[in-house]
Amino acid sequence: MDIFAKIAAGEIPSYKCAENEEFYAFLDINPLVKGHTLVIPRREVDYFFDMDDEELAHYQQFAKRVAIAIKKAFPCRKVAQVVLGLEVAHAHIHLIPMQTEGDADFRREKLKLTEAEFKEIAGKISEAFV
């Protein structure tokens, strides 16, 4: 079982923002900005495009709901969706609240947040998730 599957299964702690039977959303522990969230399928799948069309559609629909919650919790111009997938062998979407494109630049310095800040951020997104 990979690290993200263990997170979704509750074996590794995370700052949960949203979940359903198929997908799990939690805060990135090295965020670019407050509200930077990862969305993963519970099923272990390495490559985003290895999912069948129906699962991929459900994944995007779930990610859209999480992005709407992020935008409510952290007002921004847009929520970026970034799919990279080399650092962890489990498909994942980064959802990043943006005021400028620079907010989604992975080369920038990551925020250092306290546990209390992570909990507050996750709580705001979770509360806004419908």
C-alpha positions as CSV (number, residue, x, y, z in Angstrom):
1,M,0.0,0.0,0.0
2,D,1.5,3.4,-1.0
3,I,1.6,6.5,1.3
4,F,-1.5,8.1,-0.2
5,A,-3.6,4.9,0.1
6,K,-2.5,4.7,3.7
7,I,-3.6,8.3,4.2
8,A,-7.0,7.6,2.7
9,A,-7.4,4.5,4.8
10,G,-6.6,6.5,8.0
11,E,-3.4,4.6,8.7
12,I,-1.4,7.8,8.4
13,P,-2.8,11.1,9.8
14,S,-3.8,13.8,7.5
15,Y,-5.8,17.1,7.5
16,K,-9.0,15.8,5.8
17,C,-11.0,18.3,3.8
18,A,-13.5,16.1,2.1
19,E,-14.2,12.4,1.2
20,N,-16.6,10.0,-0.3
21,E,-16.4,6.2,-1.1
22,E,-14.1,6.7,-4.1
23,F,-12.0,9.8,-3.3
24,Y,-10.2,11.6,-0.5
25,A,-9.1,15.3,-0.2
26,F,-6.6,16.5,2.3
27,L,-4.2,19.4,2.8
28,D,-0.7,19.3,1.3
29,I,1.7,19.2,4.1
30,N,4.1,21.4,2.1
31,P,1.6,24.0,0.8
32,L,2.3,26.7,-1.7
33,V,-0.6,28.8,-0.2
34,K,-3.2,28.3,2.5
35,G,-5.8,25.9,1.2
36,H,-3.5,23.9,-1.1
37,T,-5.3,20.5,-1.2
38,L,-4.6,17.1,-2.7
39,V,-7.4,15.0,-4.1
40,I,-6.7,11.3,-4.6
41,P,-8.6,8.2,-5.6
42,R,-8.9,5.7,-2.7
43,R,-8.0,3.0,-5.2
44,E,-4.3,2.7,-5.9
45,V,-3.6,3.9,-9.4
46,D,-0.3,5.5,-10.4
47,Y,-1.1,7.3,-13.6
48,F,-4.0,9.7,-13.9
49,F,-4.8,8.5,-17.4
50,D,-4.8,4.8,-16.5
51,M,-8.3,5.4,-15.0
52,D,-11.2,4.4,-17.1
53,D,-13.4,7.3,-18.4
54,E,-16.2,6.9,-15.8
55,E,-13.8,6.9,-12.9
56,L,-11.9,9.9,-14.3
57,A,-15.2,11.7,-14.8
58,H,-16.2,11.0,-11.1
59,Y,-12.7,12.1,-10.0
60,Q,-13.0,15.4,-11.8
61,Q,-16.6,16.0,-10.4
62,F,-15.3,15.3,-6.9
63,A,-12.3,17.6,-7.4
64,K,-14.7,20.3,-8.7
65,R,-16.7,20.2,-5.5
66,V,-13.5,20.4,-3.4
67,A,-12.3,23.4,-5.6
68,I,-15.7,25.2,-5.0
69,A,-15.3,24.6,-1.2
70,I,-11.7,25.9,-1.3
71,K,-12.8,29.1,-3.2
72,K,-15.6,29.7,-0.6
73,A,-13.2,29.1,2.3
74,F,-10.3,31.1,0.8
75,P,-11.6,33.7,-1.6
76,C,-9.4,33.8,-4.7
77,R,-9.5,34.6,-8.4
78,K,-9.4,30.9,-9.4
79,V,-8.4,27.5,-8.0
80,A,-5.6,25.9,-10.1
81,Q,-5.7,22.2,-10.9
82,V,-2.3,20.7,-11.3
83,V,-1.5,17.1,-12.1
84,L,2.2,16.2,-11.9
85,G,2.4,12.7,-10.5
86,L,6.1,11.9,-10.3
87,E,6.8,12.5,-6.7
88,V,4.3,9.9,-5.4
89,A,3.2,6.9,-7.4
90,H,-0.5,7.5,-6.8
91,A,-2.6,9.7,-9.0
92,H,-3.3,13.0,-7.4
93,I,-4.6,16.5,-8.2
94,H,-3.2,19.6,-6.5
95,L,-5.9,22.2,-6.0
96,I,-4.3,25.6,-5.3
97,P,-6.2,28.9,-4.5
98,M,-4.7,31.6,-6.8
99,Q,-4.6,35.3,-6.9
100,T,-1.8,35.2,-9.5
101,E,-0.2,32.3,-11.5
102,G,2.8,32.6,-9.2
103,D,0.7,31.1,-6.5
104,A,0.9,27.7,-8.3
105,D,4.7,27.8,-8.9
106,F,6.1,24.7,-7.3
107,R,9.6,26.3,-7.2
108,R,8.5,28.9,-4.7
109,E,9.2,28.5,-1.0
110,K,6.6,26.4,0.8
111,L,4.6,27.7,3.7
112,K,5.5,26.6,7.3
113,L,2.2,26.2,9.1
114,T,1.5,25.1,12.6
115,E,-0.8,22.1,13.4
116,A,-3.4,24.6,14.6
117,E,-3.3,26.4,11.3
118,F,-3.6,23.2,9.3
119,K,-6.6,22.2,11.4
120,E,-8.2,25.6,10.9
121,I,-7.7,25.5,7.1
122,A,-9.0,21.9,6.8
123,G,-12.0,22.8,8.9
124,K,-12.9,25.8,6.7
125,I,-12.7,23.7,3.5
126,S,-14.6,20.8,5.1
127,E,-17.3,23.2,6.3
128,A,-17.7,24.7,2.9
129,F,-17.8,21.3,1.1
130,V,-21.3,20.4,0.1
